[in-house]
């Protein structure tokens, strides 16, 4: 399972462009090295297009800064679970369910 970094109050940034939704999430560490929009079984298939991490600098509540991995995840629908497989530093794929809910317009 992955968790959104607490520095952003456990929230991501939802973007809608050309009718496609994507959420950028900064994770809590660099232990998850790739994500896949689908199941772990499909992620292991030849030719699967894995989501590559970005390096995000976050400021923790105590004021310290750290660099963590972030991902731009395609969002098929708001308010419903979707598959998002992950692989960590141990090299094993895991199935995960993700949900994007309660979007708030940027100020």
Secondary structure as the mmCIF struct_conf table of DSSP 4:
data_model
#
loop_
_struct_conf.conf_type_id
_struct_conf.id
_struct_conf.beg_label_comp_id
_struct_conf.beg_label_asym_id
_struct_conf.beg_label_seq_id
_struct_conf.end_label_comp_id
_struct_conf.end_label_asym_id
_struct_conf.end_label_seq_id
STRN STRN1 UNK A 4 UNK A 4
HELX_RH_3T_P HELX_RH_3T_P1 UNK A 6 UNK A 8
TURN_TY1_P TURN_TY1_P1 UNK A 9 UNK A 10
STRN STRN2 UNK A 13 UNK A 17
TURN_TY1_P TURN_TY1_P2 UNK A 18 UNK A 19
STRN STRN3 UNK A 20 UNK A 26
STRN STRN4 UNK A 27 UNK A 27
BEND BEND1 UNK A 28 UNK A 30
STRN STRN5 UNK A 32 UNK A 36
BEND BEND2 UNK A 37 UNK A 38
HELX_RH_AL_P HELX_RH_AL_P1 UNK A 40 UNK A 43
TURN_TY1_P TURN_TY1_P3 UNK A 44 UNK A 44
BEND BEND3 UNK A 45 UNK A 45
TURN_TY1_P TURN_TY1_P4 UNK A 46 UNK A 47
HELX_LH_PP_P HELX_LH_PP_P1 UNK A 50 UNK A 50
STRN STRN6 UNK A 51 UNK A 52
HELX_LH_PP_P HELX_LH_PP_P2 UNK A 53 UNK A 53
STRN STRN7 UNK A 54 UNK A 59
TURN_TY1_P TURN_TY1_P5 UNK A 61 UNK A 62
BEND BEND4 UNK A 63 UNK A 63
STRN STRN8 UNK A 65 UNK A 75
BEND BEND5 UNK A 76 UNK A 76
TURN_TY1_P TURN_TY1_P6 UNK A 78 UNK A 79
BEND BEND6 UNK A 80 UNK A 80
STRN STRN9 UNK A 82 UNK A 83
STRN STRN10 UNK A 85 UNK A 88
TURN_TY1_P TURN_TY1_P7 UNK A 89 UNK A 90
STRN STRN11 UNK A 93 UNK A 94
STRN STRN12 UNK A 97 UNK A 98
#
